[in-house]
Amino acid sequence: MSTEETLKDPQKQQPQDANRPQKKAEKTTKKAVEENPSLGEAIAEQAREDEQPQSSNFTLREILGGDILTTQTIRHQIWLIILIVGFVIVYVSNRYSCQKDLLEIDRLTEQLKDAKYKALSTSSQLTEKTRESNILRMLKNRKDSVLHIATQPPYIIQVPQ
């Protein structure tokens, strides 16, 4: 058909004109679908494990929001995180052990001080009771003892062999 025939025949021209808006609508829809992905595609895009590389400059909002704890960052630094956790556990257990030892030292120091005071007081009482003057006074007061103070100095007895 030539262009003259299509111009003369309005019936043939009408279906082409009717299809044009429909084709335009289809092209617009295809463009919209290509530009705006569906909900499933958007979720799949966000749920990928190979995350987009983030910039090296983190803002305070990103840090407090938890964006710094991405899978990729954690995966790259897992051994450092394990090492830090290990050091924290060792630090806490060492501090606990030192505090326990200090409490034991304080308790033993108090016991030693009490034992020294008790030994000193007991020694003082024994010294007081065993003085010669106190023993003589006790012997005189009891009067039931045959012991008395010697008036003569002691002498050595020589036994022949």
Rosetta constraint file for C-alpha pairs under 8 A:
AtomPair CA 1 CA 5 HARMONIC 6.19 0.50
AtomPair CA 1 CA 6 HARMONIC 7.09 0.50
AtomPair CA 2 CA 6 HARMONIC 6.58 0.50
AtomPair CA 3 CA 7 HARMONIC 6.12 0.50
AtomPair CA 4 CA 8 HARMONIC 6.11 0.50
AtomPair CA 5 CA 9 HARMONIC 5.94 0.50
AtomPair CA 6 CA 10 HARMONIC 6.94 0.50
AtomPair CA 6 CA 12 HARMONIC 6.20 0.50
AtomPair CA 6 CA 13 HARMONIC 5.94 0.50
AtomPair CA 7 CA 13 HARMONIC 7.06 0.50
AtomPair CA 9 CA 13 HARMONIC 6.65 0.50
AtomPair CA 10 CA 14 HARMONIC 6.05 0.50
AtomPair CA 11 CA 15 HARMONIC 7.08 0.50
AtomPair CA 12 CA 16 HARMONIC 7.13 0.50
AtomPair CA 13 CA 17 HARMONIC 6.36 0.50
AtomPair CA 14 CA 18 HARMONIC 6.09 0.50
AtomPair CA 15 CA 19 HARMONIC 6.11 0.50
AtomPair CA 16 CA 20 HARMONIC 6.29 0.50
AtomPair CA 17 CA 21 HARMONIC 7.35 0.50
AtomPair CA 18 CA 22 HARMONIC 7.03 0.50
AtomPair CA 19 CA 23 HARMONIC 6.02 0.50
AtomPair CA 20 CA 24 HARMONIC 6.11 0.50
AtomPair CA 21 CA 25 HARMONIC 6.07 0.50
AtomPair CA 22 CA 26 HARMONIC 6.23 0.50
AtomPair CA 23 CA 27 HARMONIC 6.14 0.50
AtomPair CA 24 CA 28 HARMONIC 6.09 0.50
AtomPair CA 25 CA 29 HARMONIC 6.09 0.50
AtomPair CA 26 CA 30 HARMONIC 6.11 0.50
AtomPair CA 27 CA 31 HARMONIC 6.14 0.50
AtomPair CA 28 CA 32 HARMONIC 6.11 0.50
AtomPair CA 29 CA 33 HARMONIC 6.08 0.50
AtomPair CA 30 CA 34 HARMONIC 6.06 0.50
AtomPair CA 31 CA 35 HARMONIC 6.00 0.50
AtomPair CA 32 CA 36 HARMONIC 5.64 0.50
AtomPair CA 33 CA 37 HARMONIC 5.76 0.50
AtomPair CA 33 CA 38 HARMONIC 7.21 0.50
AtomPair CA 37 CA 41 HARMONIC 5.76 0.50
AtomPair CA 37 CA 42 HARMONIC 6.09 0.50
AtomPair CA 38 CA 42 HARMONIC 6.15 0.50
AtomPair CA 39 CA 43 HARMONIC 6.19 0.50
AtomPair CA 40 CA 44 HARMONIC 6.07 0.50
AtomPair CA 41 CA 45 HARMONIC 6.01 0.50
AtomPair CA 42 CA 46 HARMONIC 6.33 0.50
AtomPair CA 43 CA 47 HARMONIC 5.96 0.50
AtomPair CA 44 CA 48 HARMONIC 6.28 0.50
AtomPair CA 49 CA 71 HARMONIC 7.50 0.50
AtomPair CA 50 CA 72 HARMONIC 7.53 0.50
AtomPair CA 51 CA 71 HARMONIC 7.65 0.50
AtomPair CA 51 CA 72 HARMONIC 6.90 0.50
AtomPair CA 58 CA 62 HARMONIC 6.08 0.50
AtomPair CA 58 CA 63 HARMONIC 6.61 0.50
AtomPair CA 58 CA 68 HARMONIC 7.62 0.50
AtomPair CA 59 CA 63 HARMONIC 6.38 0.50
AtomPair CA 60 CA 64 HARMONIC 6.06 0.50
AtomPair CA 61 CA 65 HARMONIC 5.73 0.50
AtomPair CA 62 CA 66 HARMONIC 6.18 0.50
AtomPair CA 62 CA 67 HARMONIC 5.12 0.50
AtomPair CA 62 CA 68 HARMONIC 6.55 0.50
AtomPair CA 63 CA 67 HARMONIC 5.94 0.50
AtomPair CA 63 CA 68 HARMONIC 5.49 0.50
AtomPair CA 66 CA 70 HARMONIC 7.95 0.50
AtomPair CA 68 CA 73 HARMONIC 7.31 0.50
AtomPair CA 69 CA 73 HARMONIC 6.38 0.50
AtomPair CA 69 CA 74 HARMONIC 6.33 0.50
AtomPair CA 70 CA 74 HARMONIC 6.19 0.50
AtomPair CA 71 CA 75 HARMONIC 5.94 0.50
AtomPair CA 72 CA 76 HARMONIC 6.20 0.50
AtomPair CA 73 CA 77 HARMONIC 6.23 0.50
AtomPair CA 74 CA 78 HARMONIC 5.65 0.50
AtomPair CA 77 CA 81 HARMONIC 6.25 0.50
AtomPair CA 78 CA 82 HARMONIC 6.16 0.50
AtomPair CA 79 CA 83 HARMONIC 6.06 0.50
AtomPair CA 80 CA 84 HARMONIC 6.15 0.50
AtomPair CA 81 CA 85 HARMONIC 6.17 0.50
AtomPair CA 82 CA 86 HARMONIC 6.12 0.50
AtomPair CA 83 CA 87 HARMONIC 6.24 0.50
AtomPair CA 84 CA 88 HARMONIC 6.20 0.50
AtomPair CA 85 CA 89 HARMONIC 6.22 0.50
AtomPair CA 86 CA 90 HARMONIC 6.23 0.50
AtomPair CA 87 CA 91 HARMONIC 5.98 0.50
AtomPair CA 88 CA 92 HARMONIC 6.11 0.50
AtomPair CA 89 CA 93 HARMONIC 6.11 0.50
AtomPair CA 90 CA 94 HARMONIC 5.93 0.50
AtomPair CA 91 CA 95 HARMONIC 6.14 0.50
AtomPair CA 92 CA 96 HARMONIC 6.16 0.50
AtomPair CA 93 CA 97 HARMONIC 6.09 0.50
AtomPair CA 94 CA 98 HARMONIC 6.13 0.50
AtomPair CA 95 CA 99 HARMONIC 6.15 0.50
AtomPair CA 96 CA 100 HARMONIC 6.18 0.50
AtomPair CA 97 CA 101 HARMONIC 6.19 0.50
AtomPair CA 98 CA 102 HARMONIC 6.11 0.50
AtomPair CA 99 CA 103 HARMONIC 6.24 0.50
AtomPair CA 100 CA 104 HARMONIC 6.32 0.50
AtomPair CA 101 CA 105 HARMONIC 6.15 0.50
AtomPair CA 102 CA 106 HARMONIC 6.18 0.50
AtomPair CA 103 CA 107 HARMONIC 6.21 0.50
AtomPair CA 104 CA 108 HARMONIC 6.15 0.50
AtomPair CA 105 CA 109 HARMONIC 5.99 0.50
AtomPair CA 106 CA 110 HARMONIC 6.28 0.50
AtomPair CA 107 CA 111 HARMONIC 6.35 0.50
AtomPair CA 108 CA 112 HARMONIC 6.08 0.50
AtomPair CA 109 CA 113 HARMONIC 6.16 0.50
AtomPair CA 110 CA 114 HARMONIC 6.20 0.50
AtomPair CA 111 CA 115 HARMONIC 6.13 0.50
AtomPair CA 112 CA 116 HARMONIC 6.11 0.50
AtomPair CA 113 CA 117 HARMONIC 6.29 0.50
AtomPair CA 114 CA 118 HARMONIC 6.15 0.50
AtomPair CA 115 CA 119 HARMONIC 6.01 0.50
AtomPair CA 116 CA 120 HARMONIC 6.04 0.50
AtomPair CA 117 CA 121 HARMONIC 6.14 0.50
AtomPair CA 118 CA 122 HARMONIC 6.07 0.50
AtomPair CA 119 CA 123 HARMONIC 5.98 0.50
AtomPair CA 120 CA 124 HARMONIC 6.10 0.50
AtomPair CA 121 CA 125 HARMONIC 6.21 0.50
AtomPair CA 122 CA 126 HARMONIC 6.18 0.50
AtomPair CA 123 CA 127 HARMONIC 6.13 0.50
AtomPair CA 124 CA 128 HARMONIC 6.19 0.50
AtomPair CA 125 CA 129 HARMONIC 6.21 0.50
AtomPair CA 126 CA 130 HARMONIC 6.12 0.50
AtomPair CA 127 CA 131 HARMONIC 6.39 0.50
AtomPair CA 128 CA 134 HARMONIC 7.62 0.50
AtomPair CA 129 CA 134 HARMONIC 6.26 0.50
AtomPair CA 129 CA 135 HARMONIC 7.30 0.50
AtomPair CA 130 CA 134 HARMONIC 6.76 0.50
AtomPair CA 130 CA 135 HARMONIC 6.50 0.50
AtomPair CA 131 CA 135 HARMONIC 6.34 0.50
AtomPair CA 132 CA 136 HARMONIC 6.19 0.50
AtomPair CA 133 CA 137 HARMONIC 6.17 0.50
AtomPair CA 134 CA 138 HARMONIC 6.18 0.50
AtomPair CA 135 CA 139 HARMONIC 6.26 0.50
AtomPair CA 136 CA 140 HARMONIC 6.25 0.50
AtomPair CA 136 CA 148 HARMONIC 8.00 0.50
AtomPair CA 136 CA 149 HARMONIC 7.80 0.50
AtomPair CA 137 CA 141 HARMONIC 6.14 0.50
AtomPair CA 138 CA 142 HARMONIC 6.25 0.50
AtomPair CA 139 CA 143 HARMONIC 6.40 0.50
AtomPair CA 139 CA 145 HARMONIC 6.55 0.50
AtomPair CA 139 CA 147 HARMONIC 7.42 0.50
AtomPair CA 139 CA 148 HARMONIC 7.58 0.50
